[in-house]
């Protein structure tokens, strides 16, 4: 028996040993597959852009940038503009993010900061995760038969007494921006809550204990230590939630009213780009298909800009928190 202290490393049956040729092969194969998957994703995105862009090119050459700033959409006269769709997409998504982001972060705090017994927290976590599995058309039906009747009396009261304020300048008689935003906020909430929980759980336990040791209260630890430390992950949750809201189709098509107008009123019918595509594409002729493909490119561009801006703001925020220039 060898007396060398490194003899165990040479044994093939040891826990630690030098890599064998097969392990080198597996490692190289895994790296090659990873690179191939990344390249495939890039190629797939490029193909989608090329396919949509090729069909949208006639409309781009005909309508140019007037397509983005015009509010008229008339198939008979071949006059098209998607400004109401752009406005409704951004307006409804921002409202949904404000509502869903606030409640999503609140839920994440209550589920991770020992406000609930472990079993009860597990039940709430399971319910929130189940929300993400509900089809959007079911959310749309729920919004029509529950949300709109519930908020209609309050909306009409606000319109009657505070109608001079642009946000309440229209009565709610059916589908509108606010019901769509509320339902969209519920659809965004599971994404924000799940990622925010992971961000809060990733904060080192010693950080929390150090804050308690310095005499901080429970809420001071949460609001001044935990949330700022997890700000990067929480902000990522908001960006992903906003991207989720931008692309939602069926629920908004059922609830927002599909009205080709630009309005600040929370109760007025509106339009989104995704709802425009869903409602017009089945019966569109060749000329309108080109226009809808142009609208699809605009929606892709908005999503891309939002994600790039989110990544940039996240990088700046993380640098400020870490104290780096």
Phi, psi and omega in degrees: 000132184288142179267001181290134181292346181259011183294327182294332181290337182275348183281131180296336182271000182286161179294318178245132178203164180295141180301138177269165182304324180296322179293323174299319180295316179297319180297314179294322178295318179297317179297319180296319178294322179296314178297321180295320179296317178298316179296323180295321178297315180298316179296320180295316178297317178298321179294318179298314179298318180294319182295313180291317182297323180295319179285334180273346186302317177302320178291322178297316180291331183274317187257342177053219183275351174298335177300329184274341185243003179264145180257359183269131177225096184230111184290323183295320181268000180056041175245121188230141174204145186238020178303316176301324178293319178296314180299312181295323178298311182289319182295309181295322181291320178294317177299316179297321180292321178299315181286305182293325178294317179297309182289328177296316178293321178298316178298318179299319179295314182291333181273346184244347187249032170063033174275338183237151172300150184306318181293318179293321177297322178296319180296314179297319179297321179294319179296317180295320177295326179293333178300326181291341182267354181284129179299147183295330179294329176292319174300321179297316178295319178298321178295321181292315188267347182238304188295310184299311178298328182288317185270350183300314180300316180294320180296317180291328176294318177296321179293324182290319186258338181232029182294343178290344175278129185304328183290340181242023190281004181223142175282155181259106179255348182188223178301147181194181185293315184296312176302320179295319181293322179295313179295320178295324177297321178294325179288331180279331187307314181301322179296311181296316183294317183295312182289324177294324176298315178298320180295317180291322179291338181279350177291129182304139181297329180294331178297315178295316181296323178295321178294319176296322180295335179272004175096012180287147176280173181301312181290328175295321177296318182292309189278332184255348181238302187294307183296314177298323180293324180267016186300324181299312179292322179295318179295322176299321177298320179295318180296315179295322177296320178294318176297323176297319181291323182298325186264359181294140188239292194297314182298318180290322178299330181275336191246337191275343174103340178052049178255130184276073181211158177249121183211146175277344185297135178286343185256356182279147172297151183217191182217149171233159181296318180295319177293324177299315179296317183292323185276332185260335188295320183301328184249015185282140172275180182303318181293320181286330177300318178299319179294318180293326175295323174299316177298323178296321176297320178297318178297318176298319180295318179298315179298318179296315180297318180298315181292319178295316178297321178297318178295319179296314179295324178296318179297316179297317180297316180296323178293321179294320180292320181281351179082013179271152180286000000 
